[in-house]
Amino acid sequence: MNPPSPPIASKPSLWQELRNAIRGTEVDYTKIGLRRAIFLLGVPMILELVMESTFAVVDIYFVGKLGASAVATVGLTETYLFLLYSIAMGLSLAVTAIIARRIGEKNKGDAGISAVQSVFLAILAAIPFAVAGIFYSKELLALMGADSWSIQYGYVYTQWMLGGNAVIMLLFVINAIFRGAGDAAIAMWILFLSNGINIILDPLLIFGWGPIPAMGIEGAAIATNFGRGVGVLVQLYVLVRGGRHIKILFSHIRWHTADMKNIFHTSLGGVGQMIIAMTSWIFLMRILAYVGSEAVAGATIALRLMMFTMMPAFGLANAAATLVGQNLGAKDPERAEMAVWKIGIYTMIFLVFVSFIYFFYNEPLMQIFTENPAVIAIGGEWLKIISYSYFVYGWWMVSTQAFNGAGDTYTPTRINFVFFWLLQIPLAYVLAIEMDWDHSGVFWAVFASETLAGLYTLWLFSRGKWKKTQV
């Protein structure tokens, strides 16, 4: 008599997998099916980004009730925070790549040591911004051309935001640790917590309620710092207590020069990527400002729409970085490459769908945010132009994150430098100013440069040299 066959494990339903993605799992992302790995990592990463973008909208909504000068103070302060974000995001790219590689190698001890070094580096990077914000907030606002209200009253917002910037830096970096380890759900819940607290405290501290005094713009800054501070404390608690894939031991909490140098060196390329991208946008806005305020308004609204619709693509691209790093660590470069091709196809399909919406409904989308006919026409034109190659952007984001996940942060930096600074900015100036195409010249320059950058990045990825990157 033959022994009974072992029961066949039932395949998890979509609902069960969605719950697993949101709650987090202990699965080995280098062993399970790629579709499942992409889903489990991609869902929380997408939700994390959606929550962050929602917070930004809500925050400026409440500050907007205080008047134009208050909004201007926030905007001018964010000019300095953009530099901070560049450093934080660049450092995060390196941290994700290194942690993912150590986890893929099944070396959780070294992953813990690298995590601690990244926290040390984040704190060190925050110190200069804190000193500048605490002691020179008025001077910094004046340097940016702030009005008298901002300098006399709004400076406290700048003081809080720059002075307490360590919570921003740590929130970015520690969430990068979790993402690299495969604990994307933890990173998502941390942001839900910190931004949720911020959204609740914003109206209470800005306008006052009961015994809570109205603090105005200072209340907005306190709410942000408190919400993010709570998030950082929870992050540190989870790291020490142990996530599903990474845990910090007491023996890990020491200065490790070799790991520190490795993270610092890898992060330089990531920081360069972000600074080049952000400064190129500043130049484009300056050209649009020369054309007119309606051109700036139309481009700003269109960009917000594009950023919102790109959130799923950004989330999937972040999943690609984790899967590339972990599979390279597991000595399986072919699986790492296959993950990128699969994610690229999913992203392309989604953005093709968005392209149809942009092509046929660009002006109705603009009408949600403004009633100005000129602004609607200008923003609608950009959305229509972008729709011609929007799907290429998906491949660009995914292949760029593949390089970053492998630890090759310098290749995307060089690509950004060539296609943003050497092509996009001069082309935008020539088309918009010299050839009198006005705002259309800027939009076509963005279309040409970023489409070419996407195709070139994908071609470089297909050559496979990133598989040999050591971190």
MARTI-709295 format. One line per 8 residues: number of its first residue (from 0); for each residue y, z, x negated of C-alpha. Coordinates in Angstrom, 3 decimals, decimal comma, padded with zeros to 6 digits, always signed. Each point is the difference from the previous one (the first is absolute). Example, Ala and Ser with C-alpha at 12.3 -4.5 7.8 and 13.67 -1.06 7.14 Angstrom:
0> -004,500 +007,800 -012,300 | +003,440 -000,660 -001,370 $
This chain:
0> +000,000 +000,000 +000,000 | +003,333 -001,058 -001,422 | +002,688 +002,690 -000,400 | +002,949 -000,304 +002,382 | +002,924 -002,011 -001,292 | +003,141 +001,973 -000,815 | +002,700 -000,301 +002,648 | +002,578 -002,687 -000,650 $
8> +003,466 +001,463 -000,340 | +002,234 -001,320 +002,737 | +003,106 -001,869 -001,068 | +003,149 +002,038 +000,702 | +002,061 -001,305 +002,891 | +003,567 -001,193 -000,472 | +001,245 +003,194 +001,651 | -002,097 +002,168 -002,358 $
16> +001,289 -001,898 -003,023 | +003,570 +000,361 +001,238 | -000,537 +003,762 +000,252 | -001,506 +000,014 -003,495 | +002,966 -001,926 -001,369 | +002,514 +002,411 +001,535 | -001,923 +003,177 -000,845 | -001,176 -001,141 -003,436 $
24> -003,523 -000,381 -001,341 | -001,922 +000,779 -003,176 | -001,484 -003,497 -000,311 | -000,192 -001,740 -003,369 | +002,313 -003,002 +000,318 | -001,808 -001,753 -002,853 | -003,300 +000,043 +001,910 | +000,658 -000,553 +003,712 $
32> +000,620 -003,419 +001,566 | +003,358 -001,496 -000,899 | +001,087 -000,523 +003,600 | -000,668 +003,656 +000,736 | +001,772 +001,124 -003,181 | +003,054 -002,122 +000,847 | +000,103 +001,397 +003,536 | -000,398 +003,655 -001,057 $
40> +002,747 -000,303 -002,623 | +002,280 -002,472 +001,781 | +000,429 +001,827 +003,332 | +001,490 +003,247 -001,387 | +002,110 -001,905 -002,528 | +001,492 -002,157 +002,776 | +000,677 +003,044 +002,200 | +001,595 +001,786 -002,961 $
48> +002,486 -002,833 -000,493 | +000,724 -000,304 +003,724 | +000,820 +003,712 +000,112 | +002,333 -000,306 -002,981 | +001,873 -002,925 +001,558 | +000,259 +001,840 +003,323 | +001,533 +003,013 -001,739 | +002,635 -002,192 -001,680 $
56> +001,091 -001,393 +003,373 | +000,098 +003,419 +001,718 | +001,875 +001,621 -002,889 | +002,811 -002,543 -000,042 | +000,155 +000,138 +003,823 | +000,952 +003,689 -000,025 | +002,391 -000,330 -002,943 | +001,651 -002,935 +001,789 $
64> +001,161 +002,435 +002,703 | +002,289 +001,609 -002,613 | +002,055 -003,142 -000,575 | +000,366 -002,902 -002,390 | +000,971 +002,129 -003,000 | -003,185 +002,068 +000,333 | -002,123 -003,150 +000,120 | +001,900 -001,353 -003,000 $
72> -000,713 +003,220 -001,911 | -003,708 -000,426 +000,667 | +000,163 -003,634 -001,065 | +001,885 +000,739 -003,214 | -002,345 +002,856 -000,873 | -002,971 -002,298 +000,572 | +001,470 -002,349 -002,590 | -000,816 +002,665 -002,581 $
80> -003,249 +000,895 +001,737 | -001,121 -003,634 -000,333 | -000,173 +000,549 -003,753 | -001,980 +003,165 +000,614 | -002,319 -001,856 +002,377 | -000,515 -002,682 -002,643 | -001,164 +002,617 -002,484 | -002,106 +001,843 +002,592 $
88> -001,698 -003,167 +001,264 | -000,513 -001,351 -003,518 | -001,559 +003,274 -001,084 | -002,120 -000,004 +003,159 | -001,414 -003,437 -000,835 | -001,162 +001,285 -003,382 | -001,404 +003,212 +001,464 | -001,986 -001,840 +002,685 $
96> -001,472 -002,379 -002,597 | -001,002 +002,735 -002,440 | -001,409 +002,414 +002,581 | -001,933 -002,833 +001,685 | -001,461 -001,043 -003,358 | -001,140 +003,556 -000,821 | -001,521 +000,449 +003,472 | -001,803 -003,335 -000,318 $
104> -001,388 +001,179 -003,341 | -001,256 +003,136 +001,816 | +002,136 +002,046 -002,385 | +001,670 +002,467 +002,360 | +000,903 +002,365 -002,833 | +002,232 -002,552 -001,732 | +001,367 -001,017 +003,410 | +001,119 +003,597 +000,513 $
112> +001,630 +000,136 -003,438 | +001,845 -003,283 +000,654 | +001,142 +001,320 +003,380 | +001,540 +003,079 -001,615 | +001,757 -002,099 -002,661 | +001,483 -002,246 +002,693 | +001,411 +003,063 +001,770 | +001,557 +001,189 -003,274 $
120> +001,492 -003,465 -000,587 | +001,422 -000,128 +003,540 | +001,773 +003,323 -000,526 | +001,426 -001,134 -003,337 | +001,286 -003,235 +001,574 | +001,687 +001,973 +002,799 | +002,033 +002,304 -002,257 | +002,819 -002,455 -001,000 $
128> +000,566 -000,997 +003,651 | +000,085 +003,656 +001,039 | +002,601 +000,911 -002,629 | +002,181 -002,992 +000,922 | -000,234 +000,756 +003,716 | +000,703 +003,719 -000,216 | +002,979 -000,183 -002,350 | +001,454 -003,502 +000,458 $
136> -000,601 -000,980 +003,635 | +003,707 -000,582 +000,749 | +000,456 -002,098 -003,110 | -003,067 -002,093 +000,842 | +001,312 -000,729 +003,497 | +003,444 -000,867 -001,354 | -001,602 -002,389 -002,497 | -001,520 -001,901 +002,935 $
144> +003,361 -000,243 +001,781 | -000,602 +002,690 +002,636 | +002,817 +000,894 +002,398 | +001,780 +003,361 -000,003 | -002,243 +001,505 +002,728 | -003,139 -000,767 -001,967 | +001,391 +001,518 -003,187 | +001,470 +003,093 +001,694 $
152> -002,730 +000,759 +002,545 | -002,908 -002,383 -000,459 | -000,635 +000,898 -003,641 | -002,281 +002,859 +001,095 | -002,464 -002,598 +001,295 | -000,070 -001,672 -003,420 | -000,272 +003,398 -001,654 | -003,055 +000,948 +002,062 $
160> -001,734 -003,373 -000,215 | +000,402 -000,510 -003,743 | -000,212 +003,690 -000,848 | -003,283 +000,316 +001,868 | -001,373 -003,381 -001,029 | -003,080 +001,596 -001,579 | -001,595 +000,234 +003,458 | +000,446 -003,768 +000,444 $
168> -001,484 -000,727 -003,420 | -002,936 +002,355 +000,503 | -000,713 -001,251 +003,516 | -000,294 -003,565 -001,321 | -002,079 +000,868 -003,050 | -002,438 +002,458 +001,550 | -000,666 -002,358 +002,909 | -000,708 -002,660 -002,645 $
176> -002,591 +002,386 -001,459 | -001,696 +000,298 +003,383 | +000,092 -003,767 +000,590 | -001,467 -000,734 -003,424 | -002,783 +002,503 +000,608 | -000,775 -001,565 +003,386 | +001,503 +002,860 +002,035 | +002,376 -002,309 +001,884 $
184> -000,337 +002,068 +003,173 | +001,396 +003,070 -001,773 | +003,041 -001,984 -001,194 | +000,533 -001,218 +003,561 | -000,153 +003,477 +001,558 | +002,333 +001,430 -002,644 | +002,656 -002,559 +000,942 | -000,565 +000,612 +003,699 $
192> +000,579 +003,710 -000,613 | +003,071 -000,275 -002,251 | +001,707 -002,726 +002,035 | -000,925 +001,704 +003,283 | +001,712 +003,199 -001,169 | +002,988 -002,047 -001,105 | +000,313 -001,775 +003,358 | -000,142 +003,330 +001,871 $
200> +002,504 +001,745 -002,289 | +002,465 -002,893 -000,182 | +001,681 +000,498 +003,406 | -000,341 +003,812 -000,193 | +001,784 +000,310 -003,331 | +002,468 -002,865 +000,453 | +001,269 +000,972 +003,472 | -001,088 +003,649 +000,224 $
208> -001,948 +001,715 +002,783 | +000,176 +003,598 +001,186 | +000,370 +002,262 -003,059 | -000,351 -002,973 -002,355 | +003,496 -001,118 -001,097 | +000,979 -003,666 -000,064 | -000,101 -001,059 -003,658 | +000,931 -003,652 +000,425 $
216> -001,052 -002,356 -002,769 | -001,116 +002,917 -002,174 | -002,551 +000,835 +002,689 | -001,539 -003,454 -000,357 | -000,499 +000,538 -003,723 | -001,447 +003,497 +000,493 | -002,422 -001,318 +002,629 | -001,181 -002,747 -002,339 $
224> -000,462 +002,331 -002,965 | -001,736 +002,671 +002,074 | -002,386 -002,487 +001,639 | -000,895 -001,625 -003,301 | -000,193 +003,367 -001,739 | -002,583 +001,200 +002,509 | -001,885 -003,246 -000,551 | -000,067 +000,583 -003,772 $
232> -001,251 +003,585 +000,416 | -002,826 -001,252 +002,205 | -000,773 -002,746 -002,519 | -000,311 +002,534 -002,816 | -002,139 +002,275 +002,172 | -002,383 -002,850 +000,852 | -000,194 -001,085 -003,642 | -000,969 +003,503 -001,137 $
240> -002,273 +000,655 +002,971 | -001,536 -003,417 -000,475 | +000,293 -003,241 +001,916 | -003,019 -002,073 +000,913 | +000,070 -001,867 -003,319 | +002,192 +001,961 -002,413 | +000,611 +003,641 -000,893 | +002,260 +001,706 -002,525 $
248> -001,633 +002,784 -001,994 | +001,874 +002,741 -001,838 | -001,264 -001,485 -003,296 | +001,786 -003,278 +000,839 | +003,444 +001,644 +000,146 | +001,127 -000,586 -003,565 | +002,070 -002,495 -001,927 | -002,132 -002,951 -001,102 $
256> +002,014 -002,296 -002,261 | -002,409 -002,958 -000,038 | -000,234 -000,164 +003,811 | +003,742 +000,501 +000,334 | +000,680 -002,944 -002,323 | -002,491 -002,162 +001,881 | +001,636 +000,697 +003,363 | +003,492 -000,457 -001,416 $
264> -000,854 -003,296 -001,698 | -001,738 -001,403 +003,099 | +002,842 +001,119 +002,268 | +002,673 -001,889 -001,967 | -001,182 -003,308 +001,427 | -000,055 +001,437 +003,512 | +003,525 +001,384 -000,329 | +001,154 -003,368 -001,329 $
272> -001,498 -001,774 +003,036 | +001,907 +002,203 +002,415 | +003,324 -000,064 -001,841 | -000,045 -003,794 -000,310 | -000,824 -000,438 +003,687 | +002,641 +002,471 +001,204 | +002,791 -001,229 -002,256 | -000,682 -003,616 +000,944 $
280> +000,557 +000,923 +003,644 | +003,328 +001,605 -000,936 | +001,118 -003,317 -001,557 | -001,095 -001,926 +003,100 | +001,920 +002,376 +002,252 | +003,060 -000,502 -002,163 | -000,255 -003,776 +000,483 | -000,456 +000,464 +003,756 $
288> +003,018 +002,333 +000,069 | +002,053 -002,839 -001,509 | -001,136 -002,213 +002,885 | +000,991 +002,616 +002,596 | -000,909 +003,248 +001,728 | -001,959 -001,806 +002,719 | -002,247 -001,513 -002,671 | -000,666 +003,489 -001,401 $
296> -000,717 +001,404 +003,458 | -002,345 -002,849 +000,933 | -001,898 +000,253 -003,282 | -000,237 +003,800 +000,258 | -001,509 -000,054 +003,488 | -002,376 -002,842 -000,902 | -001,128 +001,896 -003,090 | -000,705 +003,139 +002,055 $
304> -002,132 -002,111 +002,342 | -001,879 -001,533 -002,918 | -000,602 +003,369 -001,645 | -001,354 +001,437 +003,256 | -002,412 -002,892 +000,574 | -001,141 +000,187 -003,618 | -001,211 +003,608 +000,335 | -003,634 -000,979 +000,742 $
312> +000,115 -002,416 -002,950 | +001,417 +002,691 -002,293 | -002,699 +002,419 +001,126 | -002,781 -002,491 -000,678 | +001,543 -000,840 -003,382 | -000,063 +003,704 -000,920 | -003,678 +000,072 +000,985 | -000,554 -002,921 -002,383 $
320> +001,504 +002,009 -002,870 | -002,383 +002,915 +000,617 | -003,074 -002,228 +000,353 | +000,841 -001,986 -003,135 | +000,531 +003,146 -002,072 | -003,134 +001,761 +001,216 | -002,271 -003,047 -000,340 | +001,277 -000,788 -003,480 $
328> -000,748 +003,621 -000,877 | -003,511 -000,496 +001,408 | -000,412 -003,060 -002,296 | -000,166 -002,378 +002,960 | +002,901 -002,466 -000,485 | -001,559 -002,596 +002,294 | +000,033 +002,442 +002,918 | +003,624 +000,847 -000,876 $
336> +000,907 -003,694 +000,177 | -001,895 -000,513 +003,252 | +001,906 +002,912 +001,574 | +003,299 -001,711 -000,808 | -001,071 -003,356 +001,453 | -001,181 +001,674 +003,211 | +003,181 +002,047 +000,380 | +002,090 -003,089 -000,770 $
344> -001,692 -001,929 +002,810 | +000,523 +002,857 +002,488 | +003,648 +000,276 -001,008 | +000,540 -003,749 +000,226 | -001,450 -000,153 +003,525 | +002,297 +002,816 +001,142 | +003,126 -001,540 -001,553 | -000,777 -003,463 +001,396 $
352> +000,050 +001,634 +003,438 | +003,359 +001,638 -000,833 | +001,302 -003,370 -001,247 | -000,572 -001,567 +003,413 | +002,033 +002,801 +001,579 | +002,811 -000,469 -002,526 | +000,020 -003,769 +000,528 | +000,117 +000,031 +003,798 $
360> +001,694 +003,326 +000,797 | +002,355 +000,651 -002,929 | +003,207 +000,262 +002,044 | -001,538 +002,143 +002,789 | -001,141 +002,413 -002,724 | +003,526 +000,149 -001,405 | +001,427 +000,628 +003,485 | -001,855 +003,320 +000,108 $
368> +002,370 +001,337 -002,661 | +003,304 -001,807 +000,564 | +001,980 -001,965 +002,582 | +002,140 -001,851 -002,542 | -000,848 -003,735 +000,352 | +000,812 -000,786 -003,645 | -002,107 +002,864 -001,325 | -002,876 -001,015 +002,293 $
376> +000,172 -003,608 -001,202 | +000,145 +000,945 -003,694 | -002,841 +002,518 +000,140 | -002,044 -002,331 +002,187 | +000,425 -002,799 -002,524 | -001,393 +002,175 -002,807 | -002,999 +001,051 +002,067 | -000,727 -003,650 +000,783 $
384> +000,298 -001,051 -003,650 | -002,256 +002,847 -001,102 | -002,608 -000,956 +002,615 | -000,791 -003,184 -001,939 | -001,736 +001,928 -002,792 | -000,320 +003,574 +001,225 | -003,762 -000,081 -000,509 | +000,559 -000,547 -003,739 $
392> +001,770 +003,375 -000,115 | -003,275 +001,670 +000,988 | -001,841 -001,549 -002,935 | +002,916 +000,945 -002,253 | -000,053 +003,670 +001,019 | -003,779 +000,292 -000,260 | -000,327 -001,774 -003,353 | +002,934 +001,990 -001,419 $
400> -001,663 +003,251 +001,052 | -003,254 -001,263 -001,526 | +001,785 -000,243 -003,362 | +001,537 +003,435 +000,526 | -003,320 +001,519 +001,074 | -001,599 -001,346 -003,157 | +002,739 +001,692 -002,026 | +001,703 -003,274 -000,974 $
408> +003,476 +000,897 +001,245 | +001,745 -002,250 -002,525 | -001,154 -003,358 +001,391 | +001,683 +000,542 +003,418 | +003,112 +001,234 -001,827 | +000,283 -003,216 -002,003 | -000,596 -002,051 +003,157 | +002,746 +001,899 +001,851 $
416> +002,397 -000,498 -002,905 | -000,521 -003,771 -000,112 | -000,061 -000,722 +003,720 | +002,632 +002,565 +001,116 | +002,545 +000,152 -002,791 | -000,391 -003,400 -001,680 | -000,668 -002,073 +003,134 | +000,899 +001,732 +003,267 $
424> +003,444 +001,398 -000,831 | +001,400 -003,118 -001,778 | -001,493 -002,305 +002,666 | +001,494 +002,096 +002,803 | +003,412 -000,125 -001,648 | -000,100 -003,760 -000,561 | -001,223 -000,817 +003,516 | +002,202 +002,507 +001,840 $
432> +003,239 -000,194 -002,001 | +000,061 -003,144 -002,119 | -001,637 -002,263 +002,605 | +001,580 +001,765 +003,026 | -003,282 +000,657 +001,792 | +001,305 +003,527 +000,681 | -002,663 +002,430 +001,285 | -002,517 -002,833 +000,358 $
440> +000,120 -000,491 -003,763 | -001,016 +003,607 -000,586 | -002,843 -000,249 +002,509 | -001,386 -003,220 -001,478 | +000,262 +001,457 -003,506 | -002,046 +003,016 +001,126 | -002,507 -002,313 +001,678 | -000,428 -002,178 -003,098 $
448> -000,115 +002,746 -002,638 | -002,279 +002,383 +001,869 | -002,402 -002,711 +001,156 | -000,323 -001,235 -003,588 | -000,390 +003,588 -001,251 | -002,789 +000,601 +002,502 | -001,911 -003,147 -000,913 | +000,410 +000,619 -003,737 $
456> -001,132 +003,639 +000,292 | -003,099 -001,052 +001,942 | -000,788 -002,645 -002,626 | +000,283 +002,562 -002,797 | -002,249 +002,361 +001,933 | -002,634 -002,724 +000,418 | -000,185 -000,381 -003,800 | -001,495 +003,495 -000,193 $
464> +001,597 +001,417 -003,160 | +000,955 +003,151 +001,954 | -003,696 +000,979 +000,011 | +000,239 +000,869 -003,702 | +002,968 +002,396 +000,341 | -000,663 +003,430 -001,463 | +001,693 +003,168 +001,283 $
